[in-house]
Amino acid sequence: MVLASREFIAVPDGRKQQIVFKWPDVRVRKHSRAIVDADEVALFINTGQVIGTMGPGRHQVDADEMPFLGTFVDIATGGNAYRAELYFVGTREYPGFTFGGRIDDVQDPETGLIVTLRVFGDYSLQVSDPVALVTNLVGTVDVTDNDRVAGWVSDQLLKVMRTEVTTQVVRNGWPILGLSAHTPELEQAVLAAANSQLATYGVALVRMGNFDINLPEQDEAQLKGLAKDTAFSRLAGGFNRYAAGDMAIEAGEGMAAGGGGGTGVLLAAGLGLGGQAAGATGSQGATGAPAPLLPPAPGFAGGGPGFAPGAARVGPAPATAVTCPHCQASVPAGSKFCPSCGKEMPAAAGHCSACGADNPPGARFCASCGQPLAREAAHCASCGAELAPGQRFCASCGTAVTTARDEAAPPTAPHPAPEG
């Protein structure tokens, strides 16, 4: 069999940018010269297994210099060639590859809205293990095509981002609108996770650039609109006051425009908030019930803290401490037992056992949930013993029980003695 006359084996000048170049002949002529550049490694492969390598430099393809080739002499050529595939793998950094696409739907920790995250950027690629690249990836991707290799790497990168970026956002509670402040942290986390995933295939990401996580226009507009409403609600002292003012402004603009309706917070009227907003100038709504403040939620980046849960608590602020009626010690409000004497503390006047709210003294129903309040137990004015409802005399000392009605009744005039 006649062999092509190839005295030198090397990567052609027009193929120097390829990550992997495969020599076109499976029969490598004996005594030919192989030239491996400083940023390359050459691999001899037979039946999918690497049988030997050549480092940078000039090599004579001969079993005397490379003993592993002795087993692969091609008998059909009369022993003048070795039968093996020869790959040249570049080990330098290859820049300029891009990636981009949808990551996942994520719940914004600040607002609770579900938004879609997208990511774009570029990266540079380098072969970390030429043997692993050719043996593990050659059956999946055409490794001689840089675009195919980069496309496969980009797919792996997006898979990693779907897990890593979502985990970082949820774990750290980062607001979606402020993610750009955490770009360096996200980039390093993604880089480390991606290289761990790619290590099996002998490639690694050296660096990433123009790393950008953003939102579709509709999701971004929703988040920014909610941020604006939240900021204005704080300035107005509550969402209802802001809604009422905004509705009035939009109604005026609508009439000035010839009856056209406004948008924005005016939609609150259609959601049943209009009646509350109209009567939200005070502390009560149209039904007489306390008007709710802005729904509990954290604040936005740069916007200060949000309205914390419990901000709309009804009634006077609870006392920080009360006095034990048995030993006169100071006891934290809400304690069931006195820490000094151990005796049970009486329930606070106006304390609702259903929802836990404190009400003004004398209240018969809870202003927060409407449940009946337990009446305060009466005590004997003489000995202090607790009296049952309707009791006329104290069971401990026999003193007559004086009620509010008895105190309000006028003294009865004595009956005149009968005449005669």
Secondary structure by P-SEA (a helix, b strand, c coil): cccccccccccccccccccccccccccccccbbbbbcccbbbbbbcccccccccccccccccccccccccccccccccccccbbbbbbbbcccccbbbbbccccccccccccbbbbbbbbbccccccccaaaaaaccccccccccaaaaaaaaaaaaaaaaacaaaaaaaaacccccccccaaaaaaaaaaaaaaaaaccccccccccccbbbbbcaaaaaaaaaaaaaaaaaaaaccaaaaaaaaaaaaaaaaaaacccccccccccccccaaaaaaaccccccccccccccccbbbbccccccccccccccccccccccccccccccccccccccccccccccccccccccccccccccccccccccccccccbbbbbcccccccccccccccccccccccccccccccccccccccc
